[in-house]
Amino acid sequence: MGYFSYTSYRYCPERNGASSLPLLRFENNRNSKKMLMNTNLSIAVIAKKLTYDPSNFSKFFKNWTSQTPGQFRKEHKK
């Protein structure tokens, strides 16, 4: 899985003058969903891999998807 790198995050504004925050959120959302569906990693480990504080990750994930990470995993696990 390719994680969004800090270099990519810095590169966006320099390249096109736009904020890279929406792109970073999109990538983190996509990568978190992939990891929840395709791995048995704990939600705390996934949060850390995406550079989130595990105590805040569920709140951010729920804002993105209207589900907690646990609910999403249960519904979409392969």
ZADO-1210 file (C-alpha; in nm, 4 decimals, padded with zeros to 6 digits):
<atoms>
<atom x="00.0000" y="00.0000" z="00.0000" code="MET" pos="1"/>
<atom x="00.1373" y="00.3383" z="-00.0866" code="GLY" pos="2"/>
<atom x="00.0960" y="00.5854" z="00.1931" code="TYR" pos="3"/>
<atom x="00.0754" y="00.9559" z="00.1286" code="PHE" pos="4"/>
<atom x="00.4175" y="01.0933" z="00.2048" code="SER" pos="5"/>
<atom x="00.5139" y="01.4165" z="00.3706" code="TYR" pos="6"/>
<atom x="00.7029" y="01.5103" z="00.0534" code="THR" pos="7"/>
<atom x="00.3823" y="01.4760" z="-00.1504" code="SER" pos="8"/>
<atom x="00.1991" y="01.6835" z="00.1074" code="TYR" pos="9"/>
<atom x="00.4555" y="01.9640" z="00.0773" code="ARG" pos="10"/>
<atom x="00.4767" y="01.9386" z="-00.3003" code="TYR" pos="11"/>
<atom x="00.1099" y="02.0163" z="-00.3796" code="CYS" pos="12"/>
<atom x="00.0992" y="02.3856" z="-00.2820" code="PRO" pos="13"/>
<atom x="00.4330" y="02.4493" z="-00.4482" code="GLU" pos="14"/>
<atom x="00.3080" y="02.2852" z="-00.7661" code="ARG" pos="15"/>
<atom x="-00.0397" y="02.4306" z="-00.8088" code="ASN" pos="16"/>
<atom x="-00.0884" y="02.6938" z="-00.5391" code="GLY" pos="17"/>
<atom x="-00.3743" y="02.4988" z="-00.3788" code="ALA" pos="18"/>
<atom x="-00.3927" y="02.3532" z="-00.0325" code="SER" pos="19"/>
<atom x="-00.2896" y="01.9902" z="-00.0132" code="SER" pos="20"/>
<atom x="-00.5098" y="01.9203" z="00.2897" code="LEU" pos="21"/>
<atom x="-00.8084" y="01.7869" z="00.0874" code="PRO" pos="22"/>
<atom x="-00.5743" y="01.5532" z="-00.0993" code="LEU" pos="23"/>
<atom x="-00.4171" y="01.4355" z="00.2243" code="LEU" pos="24"/>
<atom x="-00.7612" y="01.3663" z="00.3721" code="ARG" pos="25"/>
<atom x="-00.8679" y="01.1792" z="00.0589" code="PHE" pos="26"/>
<atom x="-00.5539" y="00.9628" z="00.0659" code="GLU" pos="27"/>
<atom x="-00.5869" y="00.8897" z="00.4376" code="ASN" pos="28"/>
<atom x="-00.9531" y="00.8002" z="00.3924" code="ASN" pos="29"/>
<atom x="-00.8728" y="00.5683" z="00.1009" code="ARG" pos="30"/>
<atom x="-00.5789" y="00.4041" z="00.2771" code="ASN" pos="31"/>
<atom x="-00.7674" y="00.3584" z="00.6035" code="SER" pos="32"/>
<atom x="-01.0536" y="00.1851" z="00.4203" code="LYS" pos="33"/>
<atom x="-00.8087" y="-00.0437" z="00.2378" code="LYS" pos="34"/>
<atom x="-00.6365" y="-00.1407" z="00.5617" code="MET" pos="35"/>
<atom x="-00.9645" y="-00.1998" z="00.7443" code="LEU" pos="36"/>
<atom x="-01.0920" y="-00.4248" z="00.4648" code="MET" pos="37"/>
<atom x="-00.7725" y="-00.6126" z="00.3795" code="ASN" pos="38"/>
<atom x="-00.5773" y="-00.6535" z="00.7034" code="THR" pos="39"/>
<atom x="-00.6308" y="-00.7698" z="01.0575" code="ASN" pos="40"/>
<atom x="-00.4387" y="-00.4737" z="01.1990" code="LEU" pos="41"/>
<atom x="-00.6014" y="-00.3136" z="01.4985" code="SER" pos="42"/>
<atom x="-00.7677" y="00.0229" z="01.4492" code="ILE" pos="43"/>
<atom x="-00.5032" y="00.1807" z="01.6737" code="ALA" pos="44"/>
<atom x="-00.2213" y="00.0437" z="01.4540" code="VAL" pos="45"/>
<atom x="-00.3947" y="00.1684" z="01.1384" code="ILE" pos="46"/>
<atom x="-00.4327" y="00.5117" z="01.2979" code="ALA" pos="47"/>
<atom x="-00.0620" y="00.5225" z="01.3832" code="LYS" pos="48"/>
<atom x="00.0391" y="00.4097" z="01.0324" code="LYS" pos="49"/>
<atom x="-00.1609" y="00.7034" z="00.8957" code="LEU" pos="50"/>
<atom x="-00.0004" y="00.9367" z="01.1524" code="THR" pos="51"/>
<atom x="-00.3197" y="00.9898" z="01.3540" code="TYR" pos="52"/>
<atom x="-00.3485" y="00.9855" z="01.7278" code="ASP" pos="53"/>
<atom x="-00.5499" y="00.6656" z="01.7833" code="PRO" pos="54"/>
<atom x="-00.7862" y="00.8495" z="02.0181" code="SER" pos="55"/>
<atom x="-00.8857" y="01.0883" z="01.7357" code="ASN" pos="56"/>
<atom x="-00.8853" y="00.8497" z="01.4398" code="PHE" pos="57"/>
<atom x="-01.2378" y="00.7152" z="01.4968" code="SER" pos="58"/>
<atom x="-01.3773" y="01.0680" z="01.5077" code="LYS" pos="59"/>
<atom x="-01.2104" y="01.1613" z="01.1782" code="PHE" pos="60"/>
<atom x="-01.3095" y="00.8324" z="01.0143" code="PHE" pos="61"/>
<atom x="-01.6712" y="00.8771" z="01.1180" code="LYS" pos="62"/>
<atom x="-01.6718" y="01.2281" z="00.9680" code="ASN" pos="63"/>
<atom x="-01.5485" y="01.0808" z="00.6373" code="TRP" pos="64"/>
<atom x="-01.7793" y="00.7798" z="00.6212" code="THR" pos="65"/>
<atom x="-02.0634" y="00.8227" z="00.8760" code="SER" pos="66"/>
<atom x="-01.9448" y="00.4955" z="01.0326" code="GLN" pos="67"/>
<atom x="-01.6913" y="00.4088" z="01.2984" code="THR" pos="68"/>
<atom x="-01.3874" y="00.2136" z="01.1766" code="PRO" pos="69"/>
<atom x="-01.5229" y="-00.0961" z="01.3537" code="GLY" pos="70"/>
<atom x="-01.8612" y="-00.0681" z="01.1819" code="GLN" pos="71"/>
<atom x="-01.6931" y="-00.0139" z="00.8442" code="PHE" pos="72"/>
<atom x="-01.4669" y="-00.3174" z="00.8919" code="ARG" pos="73"/>
<atom x="-01.7555" y="-00.5406" z="00.9966" code="LYS" pos="74"/>
<atom x="-01.9597" y="-00.4371" z="00.6919" code="GLU" pos="75"/>
<atom x="-01.6783" y="-00.4505" z="00.4309" code="HIS" pos="76"/>
<atom x="-01.4241" y="-00.7082" z="00.5530" code="LYS" pos="77"/>
<atom x="-01.3188" y="-00.9502" z="00.2787" code="LYS" pos="78"/>
</atoms>
